[in-house]
């Protein structure tokens, strides 16, 4: 093999390896294994109307629920309104991290002083992608994975 042919084969191999990586990245982004939401009725709250049958993300012992925009998140500054059903009078904390790429953290806005079981919040995602959300209230925890779509995309 002469030098020109050898150089061409080497460059082709390098280019193909980068193309292969790009395909793998696209596949992993498309392969967000989102948590299945459930259709069920959360416990009634004396200070609110019935919450409806969802869809909801729910923890195993059914002490923690996430609904409304939780199952249809969009990226962007406008954010998403998420309703939480959690143990009454507990402090809600929520964090989020992107699983399929690096990204700035999700921003949670949690208003003060919801004394009963329900709690409204705002979650804002800087980018679309596959995100893991972790919430804690008292001794209860809820973790789920959701696909965040572009702000312009309707679900």
Z-matrix of the N, CA and C atoms (Angstrom, degrees):
N
C 1 1.452
C 2 1.526 1 107.46
N 3 1.345 2 117.72 1 129.56
C 4 1.454 3 119.80 2 179.63
C 5 1.536 4 109.84 3 -80.76
N 6 1.332 5 117.57 4 170.90
C 7 1.466 6 123.09 5 -175.74
C 8 1.528 7 112.77 6 -61.76
N 9 1.327 8 117.92 7 -38.18
C 10 1.463 9 121.36 8 -179.53
C 11 1.516 10 110.68 9 -65.42
N 12 1.314 11 117.58 10 -45.64
C 13 1.460 12 121.76 11 179.05
C 14 1.521 13 110.12 12 -64.77
N 15 1.343 14 117.41 13 -42.90
C 16 1.461 15 121.91 14 179.80
C 17 1.538 16 110.54 15 -61.57
N 18 1.342 17 116.72 16 -44.21
C 19 1.464 18 120.81 17 178.86
C 20 1.520 19 111.26 18 -63.97
N 21 1.334 20 117.42 19 -41.17
C 22 1.464 21 121.62 20 179.11
C 23 1.524 22 110.95 21 -63.59
N 24 1.329 23 117.24 22 -43.52
C 25 1.470 24 121.30 23 179.10
C 26 1.523 25 109.82 24 -64.21
N 27 1.317 26 118.80 25 -42.18
C 28 1.468 27 122.42 26 -179.64
C 29 1.524 28 111.26 27 -64.38
N 30 1.330 29 116.59 28 -45.38
C 31 1.464 30 120.31 29 179.59
C 32 1.524 31 110.16 30 -64.53
N 33 1.321 32 117.19 31 -41.86
C 34 1.467 33 120.73 32 178.25
C 35 1.520 34 110.58 33 -60.44
N 36 1.331 35 117.87 34 -41.90
C 37 1.465 36 121.59 35 179.88
C 38 1.524 37 110.86 36 -63.45
N 39 1.330 38 117.24 37 -41.76
C 40 1.465 39 120.88 38 178.71
C 41 1.526 40 110.43 39 -64.82
N 42 1.325 41 117.43 40 -46.18
C 43 1.467 42 121.36 41 179.42
C 44 1.525 43 110.44 42 -60.38
N 45 1.313 44 117.52 43 -45.81
C 46 1.468 45 120.69 44 -179.79
C 47 1.524 46 111.42 45 -63.77
N 48 1.318 47 118.39 46 -35.33
C 49 1.461 48 119.35 47 178.83
C 50 1.525 49 110.83 48 -66.71
N 51 1.351 50 117.44 49 -37.92
C 52 1.459 51 119.68 50 176.08
C 53 1.522 52 111.58 51 -69.08
N 54 1.289 53 117.97 52 -38.95
C 55 1.468 54 121.21 53 176.74
C 56 1.517 55 109.23 54 -62.24
N 57 1.316 56 116.92 55 -42.73
C 58 1.461 57 120.99 56 178.06
C 59 1.515 58 111.70 57 -60.17
N 60 1.340 59 117.24 58 -40.87
C 61 1.456 60 120.11 59 177.21
C 62 1.518 61 110.95 60 -63.25
N 63 1.321 62 117.07 61 -40.41
C 64 1.463 63 120.09 62 178.49
C 65 1.506 64 112.02 63 -61.55
N 66 1.320 65 117.23 64 -40.78
C 67 1.460 66 120.98 65 178.35
C 68 1.519 67 109.81 66 -64.29
N 69 1.321 68 117.72 67 -42.13
C 70 1.467 69 120.94 68 179.26
C 71 1.520 70 110.27 69 -63.22
N 72 1.358 71 117.61 70 -41.91
C 73 1.452 72 120.10 71 178.86
C 74 1.520 73 111.34 72 -61.29
N 75 1.330 74 117.01 73 -44.72
C 76 1.462 75 120.46 74 178.98
C 77 1.528 76 110.70 75 -62.97
N 78 1.310 77 117.03 76 -40.23
C 79 1.464 78 120.57 77 179.04
C 80 1.515 79 110.56 78 -62.63
N 81 1.342 80 117.57 79 -44.69
C 82 1.460 81 119.22 80 -178.30
C 83 1.524 82 111.08 81 -66.64
N 84 1.328 83 117.87 82 -34.40
C 85 1.461 84 119.73 83 177.21
C 86 1.516 85 111.25 84 -66.81
N 87 1.318 86 115.94 85 -39.38
C 88 1.462 87 119.72 86 -179.49
C 89 1.518 88 111.25 87 -74.53
N 90 1.326 89 116.81 88 -19.96
C 91 1.461 90 121.75 89 -174.85
C 92 1.525 91 111.32 90 -97.96
N 93 1.317 92 118.47 91 48.23
C 94 1.455 93 122.57 92 176.77
C 95 1.523 94 108.10 93 -74.77
N 96 1.283 95 116.65 94 114.67
C 97 1.467 96 121.52 95 -179.53
C 98 1.528 97 109.52 96 -85.66
N 99 1.324 98 114.60 97 76.15
C 100 1.460 99 121.38 98 -178.54
C 101 1.520 100 110.60 99 -66.42
N 102 1.312 101 115.21 100 145.41
C 103 1.458 102 121.89 101 176.22
C 104 1.521 103 109.07 102 -65.80
N 105 1.308 104 116.73 103 138.48
C 106 1.463 105 120.49 104 177.00
C 107 1.524 106 109.71 105 -71.99
N 108 1.310 107 116.16 106 128.94
C 109 1.465 108 121.34 107 174.09
C 110 1.521 109 107.88 108 -82.30
N 111 1.331 110 116.15 109 156.34
C 112 1.462 111 120.90 110 -178.66
C 113 1.523 112 110.15 111 -117.15
N 114 1.320 113 114.71 112 155.56
C 115 1.469 114 121.96 113 170.77
C 116 1.519 115 106.37 114 -102.51
N 117 1.311 116 115.51 115 109.24
C 118 1.462 117 121.52 116 179.73
C 119 1.527 118 107.71 117 -160.37
N 120 1.298 119 116.81 118 162.19
C 121 1.459 120 122.45 119 -179.22
C 122 1.530 121 109.13 120 -99.81
N 123 1.345 122 117.68 121 118.95
C 124 1.467 123 118.92 122 177.06
C 125 1.525 124 110.96 123 -70.42
N 126 1.326 125 117.33 124 166.20
C 127 1.461 126 119.84 125 179.31
C 128 1.526 127 111.66 126 -59.53
N 129 1.305 128 115.75 127 147.07
C 130 1.472 129 121.17 128 178.38
C 131 1.520 130 110.04 129 -68.34
N 132 1.324 131 115.40 130 150.08
C 133 1.461 132 122.28 131 177.01
C 134 1.516 133 106.99 132 -120.82
N 135 1.314 134 117.37 133 130.22
C 136 1.470 135 121.15 134 -175.79
C 137 1.531 136 112.86 135 -63.05
N 138 1.323 137 117.01 136 -18.39
C 139 1.465 138 120.73 137 -177.23
C 140 1.525 139 113.72 138 -102.51
N 141 1.332 140 117.22 139 11.24
C 142 1.470 141 118.99 140 -176.23
C 143 1.522 142 110.57 141 -148.17
N 144 1.321 143 114.74 142 159.36
C 145 1.454 144 120.08 143 171.79
C 146 1.524 145 108.93 144 -69.52
N 147 1.315 146 116.67 145 169.51
C 148 1.466 147 120.56 146 177.08
C 149 1.536 148 109.48 147 -57.97
N 150 1.309 149 116.89 148 145.77
C 151 1.462 150 121.86 149 -175.39
C 152 1.522 151 113.09 150 -90.06
N 153 1.298 152 118.52 151 -14.76
C 154 1.458 153 120.87 152 178.98
C 155 1.521 154 112.66 153 89.48
N 156 1.322 155 114.31 154 173.51
C 157 1.463 156 120.33 155 -172.95
C 158 1.529 157 113.62 156 -90.35
N 159 1.304 158 117.45 157 13.15
C 160 1.461 159 119.49 158 171.23
C 161 1.503 160 115.30 159 95.88
N 162 1.292 161 115.41 160 -158.45
C 163 1.459 162 130.32 161 24.14
C 164 1.533 163 112.64 162 -78.61
N 165 1.337 164 114.68 163 153.12
C 166 1.459 165 124.10 164 -178.14
C 167 1.523 166 110.60 165 -134.95
N 168 1.335 167 115.17 166 152.22
C 169 1.462 168 121.34 167 161.65
C 170 1.522 169 104.91 168 -96.38
N 171 1.334 170 117.11 169 134.49
C 172 1.465 171 121.59 170 -173.92
C 173 1.527 172 109.58 171 -136.42
N 174 1.339 173 116.52 172 141.49
C 175 1.458 174 118.48 173 175.38
C 176 1.530 175 110.52 174 -80.01
N 177 1.318 176 116.88 175 170.87
C 178 1.469 177 122.24 176 -171.94
C 179 1.532 178 113.21 177 -61.40
N 180 1.333 179 117.78 178 -38.81
C 181 1.472 180 118.48 179 -178.29
C 182 1.532 181 113.17 180 -93.33
N 183 1.334 182 116.13 181 9.12
C 184 1.470 183 123.99 182 175.11
C 185 1.535 184 114.08 183 57.78
N 186 1.341 185 114.97 184 34.41
C 187 1.461 186 120.15 185 174.88
C 188 1.521 187 112.15 186 -99.80
N 189 1.348 188 116.68 187 -5.04
C 190 1.461 189 120.91 188 -174.43
C 191 1.531 190 108.32 189 -142.94
N 192 1.331 191 116.50 190 126.92
C 193 1.463 192 122.67 191 -177.12
C 194 1.525 193 109.11 192 -132.90
N 195 1.322 194 117.66 193 146.49
C 196 1.466 195 122.94 194 174.18
C 197 1.521 196 108.29 195 -131.32
N 198 1.333 197 116.74 196 127.42
C 199 1.461 198 120.24 197 -177.47
C 200 1.514 199 113.02 198 -140.64
N 201 1.321 200 115.81 199 -161.60
C 202 1.454 201 126.40 200 -172.91
C 203 1.514 202 109.22 201 60.09
N 204 1.326 203 118.61 202 -118.97
C 205 1.463 204 120.87 203 -177.28
C 206 1.531 205 113.57 204 -70.53
N 207 1.311 206 119.79 205 -8.13
C 208 1.471 207 121.49 206 -178.12
C 209 1.523 208 111.80 207 -56.42
N 210 1.313 209 117.18 208 -31.03
C 211 1.467 210 120.31 209 -177.26
C 212 1.530 211 112.22 210 -98.55
N 213 1.327 212 117.71 211 7.98
C 214 1.466 213 121.41 212 177.67
C 215 1.532 214 110.11 213 -151.37
N 216 1.314 215 116.21 214 57.54
C 217 1.462 216 122.24 215 -175.13
C 218 1.528 217 111.96 216 -72.18
N 219 1.341 218 114.81 217 144.19
C 220 1.464 219 122.12 218 175.19
C 221 1.520 220 108.99 219 -124.47
N 222 1.320 221 115.61 220 146.74
C 223 1.462 222 120.97 221 175.55
C 224 1.523 223 109.04 222 -76.97
N 225 1.320 224 116.70 223 159.36
C 226 1.456 225 120.79 224 174.72
C 227 1.510 226 112.90 225 124.20
N 228 1.323 227 115.03 226 165.68
C 229 1.464 228 121.52 227 -176.35
C 230 1.524 229 113.12 228 -69.49
N 231 1.328 230 117.07 229 -25.53
C 232 1.462 231 120.20 230 -178.56
C 233 1.527 232 110.76 231 -61.06
N 234 1.309 233 117.41 232 -36.46
C 235 1.456 234 121.66 233 175.38
C 236 1.515 235 113.61 234 82.26
N 237 1.305 236 114.23 235 -175.38
C 238 1.456 237 123.61 236 -175.67
C 239 1.522 238 108.87 237 -131.91
N 240 1.304 239 117.36 238 136.61
C 241 1.455 240 121.41 239 177.31
C 242 1.527 241 107.59 240 -91.18
N 243 1.320 242 115.75 241 121.11
C 244 1.462 243 121.21 242 -178.69
C 245 1.519 244 108.72 243 -119.48
N 246 1.319 245 115.41 244 130.68
C 247 1.463 246 122.19 245 175.39
C 248 1.516 247 108.13 246 -97.52
N 249 1.302 248 116.10 247 129.56
C 250 1.464 249 122.24 248 178.06
C 251 1.522 250 108.52 249 -113.75
N 252 1.307 251 116.64 250 138.09
C 253 1.461 252 122.74 251 168.43
C 254 1.523 253 103.53 252 -111.93
N 255 1.330 254 116.47 253 117.15
C 256 1.452 255 121.18 254 -175.49
C 257 1.524 256 108.67 255 -139.94
N 258 1.341 257 118.54 256 170.12
C 259 1.463 258 118.77 257 178.81
C 260 1.533 259 110.62 258 -55.84
N 261 1.327 260 116.15 259 135.59
C 262 1.464 261 122.00 260 -175.47
C 263 1.529 262 111.75 261 -54.97
N 264 1.319 263 114.83 262 142.48
C 265 1.460 264 124.53 263 174.52
C 266 1.529 265 114.62 264 60.37
N 267 1.318 266 118.20 265 23.31
C 268 1.460 267 120.44 266 175.93
C 269 1.523 268 109.24 267 -100.17
N 270 1.311 269 115.85 268 152.89
C 271 1.464 270 121.72 269 178.83
C 272 1.524 271 109.31 270 -80.64
N 273 1.323 272 117.11 271 123.74
C 274 1.462 273 122.86 272 178.91
C 275 1.521 274 110.02 273 -89.07
N 276 1.326 275 116.51 274 129.98
C 277 1.461 276 121.27 275 170.23
C 278 1.526 277 107.34 276 -127.15
N 279 1.335 278 115.92 277 139.84
C 280 1.460 279 121.72 278 -177.45
C 281 1.520 280 108.54 279 -135.24
N 282 1.335 281 115.94 280 135.00
C 283 1.464 282 120.93 281 174.48
C 284 1.522 283 108.33 282 -134.10
N 285 1.319 284 115.86 283 160.36
C 286 1.458 285 119.95 284 179.69
C 287 1.513 286 110.81 285 -147.62
N 288 1.328 287 115.59 286 144.52
C 289 1.466 288 120.23 287 176.73
C 290 1.513 289 109.06 288 -138.79
N 291 1.311 290 115.01 289 142.80
C 292 1.464 291 120.37 290 178.83
C 293 1.525 292 109.05 291 -79.54
N 294 1.324 293 116.02 292 132.60
C 295 1.461 294 121.91 293 -176.17
C 296 1.518 295 113.74 294 -91.70
N 297 1.324 296 118.67 295 -29.80
C 298 1.458 297 121.54 296 -170.80
C 299 1.523 298 114.60 297 -99.80
N 300 1.310 299 118.40 298 -1.32
C 301 1.466 300 122.52 299 177.93
C 302 1.520 301 108.07 300 -170.02
N 303 1.315 302 116.76 301 166.26
C 304 1.463 303 118.44 302 175.50
C 305 1.525 304 108.21 303 -78.25
N 306 1.320 305 115.51 304 146.69
C 307 1.468 306 121.13 305 -179.33
C 308 1.522 307 108.27 306 -161.76
N 309 1.318 308 116.85 307 154.46
C 310 1.470 309 119.01 308 171.68
C 311 1.529 310 109.07 309 -59.89
N 312 1.318 311 117.89 310 158.54
C 313 1.463 312 119.37 311 -177.63
C 314 1.529 313 112.97 312 -68.01
N 315 1.315 314 114.40 313 156.88
C 316 1.456 315 122.19 314 171.84
C 317 1.532 316 107.29 315 -68.71
N 318 1.324 317 117.21 316 150.54
C 319 1.461 318 121.08 317 177.92
C 320 1.524 319 109.06 318 -110.18
N 321 1.317 320 116.40 319 125.95
C 322 1.469 321 121.63 320 177.33
C 323 1.524 322 109.08 321 -107.48
N 324 1.331 323 115.73 322 131.47
C 325 1.457 324 121.99 323 174.06
C 326 1.525 325 106.59 324 -114.26
N 327 1.333 326 115.99 325 114.12
C 328 1.459 327 121.00 326 -174.66
C 329 1.526 328 108.17 327 -123.63
N 330 1.341 329 116.83 328 106.86
C 331 1.464 330 119.79 329 179.98
C 332 1.535 331 111.43 330 -65.67
N 333 1.278 332 114.58 331 156.26
C 334 1.462 333 122.70 332 -178.41
C 335 1.531 334 113.24 333 -79.07
N 336 1.268 335 112.33 334 153.29
C 337 1.458 336 124.60 335 154.34
C 338 1.530 337 116.29 336 73.19
N 339 1.307 338 117.33 337 43.71
C 340 1.462 339 120.92 338 170.51
C 341 1.528 340 106.70 339 -89.02
N 342 1.336 341 119.83 340 105.62
C 343 1.464 342 121.48 341 -172.00
C 344 1.538 343 114.76 342 -79.19
N 345 1.324 344 117.52 343 -18.36
C 346 1.463 345 118.70 344 -178.16
C 347 1.528 346 109.08 345 -100.83
N 348 1.324 347 118.27 346 -158.28
C 349 1.452 348 121.52 347 -173.16
C 350 1.509 349 116.52 348 -79.65
N 351 1.338 350 118.58 349 -22.84
C 352 1.466 351 117.41 350 -177.47
C 353 1.523 352 110.53 351 -92.72
N 354 1.323 353 115.01 352 152.83
C 355 1.463 354 122.32 353 -178.66
C 356 1.520 355 108.11 354 -150.82
N 357 1.311 356 117.35 355 124.85
C 358 1.465 357 121.03 356 174.07
C 359 1.525 358 108.33 357 -89.48
N 360 1.329 359 115.51 358 152.42
C 361 1.461 360 120.38 359 176.87
C 362 1.520 361 109.51 360 -151.64
N 363 1.304 362 115.23 361 169.34
C 364 1.457 363 121.80 362 172.27
C 365 1.518 364 108.61 363 -121.19
N 366 1.335 365 117.16 364 134.37
C 367 1.461 366 122.37 365 176.04
C 368 1.519 367 107.65 366 -123.68
N 369 1.332 368 116.22 367 125.20
C 370 1.464 369 121.52 368 -179.86
C 371 1.528 370 109.26 369 -119.93
N 372 1.333 371 115.64 370 128.65
C 373 1.457 372 122.70 371 -177.84
C 374 1.522 373 109.27 372 -108.81
N 375 1.334 374 117.93 373 128.83
C 376 1.456 375 120.04 374 -178.85
C 377 1.527 376 113.40 375 -72.52
N 378 1.342 377 117.40 376 -22.47
C 379 1.463 378 121.14 377 -178.54
C 380 1.520 379 109.71 378 -143.08
N 381 1.318 380 114.97 379 158.02
C 382 1.464 381 119.91 380 170.53
C 383 1.522 382 107.88 381 -73.57
N 384 1.325 383 117.24 382 167.56
C 385 1.461 384 120.98 383 176.25
C 386 1.511 385 111.55 384 139.52
N 387 1.307 386 114.89 385 -164.69
C 388 1.463 387 123.14 386 -178.24
C 389 1.531 388 108.25 387 -98.27
N 390 1.319 389 117.06 388 116.47
C 391 1.465 390 122.08 389 -173.73
C 392 1.527 391 111.39 390 -121.12
N 393 1.313 392 115.39 391 140.01
C 394 1.468 393 122.02 392 172.29
C 395 1.520 394 107.54 393 -102.42
N 396 1.322 395 115.85 394 127.96
C 397 1.459 396 122.75 395 179.60
C 398 1.521 397 107.90 396 -110.83
N 399 1.324 398 116.82 397 131.08
C 400 1.466 399 122.09 398 178.00
C 401 1.522 400 108.37 399 -123.78
N 402 1.321 401 116.05 400 126.31
C 403 1.463 402 121.59 401 -179.70
C 404 1.525 403 108.94 402 -125.71
N 405 1.341 404 115.24 403 144.09
C 406 1.455 405 122.15 404 178.61
C 407 1.521 406 107.62 405 -134.63
N 408 1.326 407 116.32 406 138.29
C 409 1.463 408 123.00 407 173.06
C 410 1.523 409 106.81 408 -147.38
N 411 1.314 410 116.23 409 113.92
C 412 1.462 411 119.52 410 -174.47
C 413 1.522 412 109.21 411 61.98
N 414 1.331 413 116.58 412 -127.50
C 415 1.474 414 120.60 413 178.03
C 416 1.527 415 112.04 414 -97.08
N 417 1.315 416 117.69 415 2.72
C 418 1.464 417 121.28 416 -179.90
C 419 1.521 418 110.73 417 -92.01
N 420 1.342 419 115.09 418 144.62
C 421 1.455 420 121.48 419 178.75
C 422 1.519 421 109.97 420 -133.60
N 423 1.331 422 115.26 421 148.82
C 424 1.457 423 121.75 422 174.64
C 425 1.524 424 107.38 423 -141.52
N 426 1.321 425 116.18 424 124.60
C 427 1.458 426 121.90 425 176.73
C 428 1.517 427 107.64 426 -127.31
N 429 1.329 428 116.13 427 133.93
C 430 1.461 429 120.05 428 177.05
C 431 1.516 430 109.46 429 -147.57
N 432 1.325 431 115.37 430 160.25
C 433 1.460 432 122.64 431 177.90
C 434 1.521 433 107.34 432 -112.81
N 435 1.325 434 115.98 433 133.21
C 436 1.455 435 121.20 434 -178.82
C 437 1.524 436 110.02 435 -136.33
N 438 1.313 437 115.88 436 149.09
C 439 1.457 438 121.05 437 176.36
C 440 1.529 439 107.67 438 -91.94
N 441 1.319 440 115.85 439 119.49
C 442 1.459 441 121.94 440 178.32
C 443 1.524 442 107.51 441 -93.81
N 444 1.320 443 116.07 442 124.28
C 445 1.468 444 121.76 443 -176.75
C 446 1.529 445 109.86 444 -99.35
N 447 1.339 446 117.62 445 165.48
C 448 1.468 447 119.37 446 176.59
C 449 1.524 448 111.26 447 -59.20
N 450 1.323 449 116.01 448 150.52
C 451 1.466 450 121.24 449 -178.24
C 452 1.530 451 111.64 450 -55.90
N 453 1.315 452 117.22 451 -34.60
C 454 1.460 453 121.44 452 -176.17
C 455 1.536 454 113.05 453 -77.33
N 456 1.307 455 117.76 454 -16.07
C 457 1.470 456 121.06 455 -177.10
C 458 1.522 457 110.97 456 -80.44
N 459 1.297 458 115.65 457 130.84
C 460 1.476 459 121.78 458 176.11
C 461 1.509 460 108.94 459 -89.73
N 462 1.292 461 117.19 460 143.10
C 463 1.475 462 121.02 461 177.30
C 464 1.496 463 109.79 462 -115.80
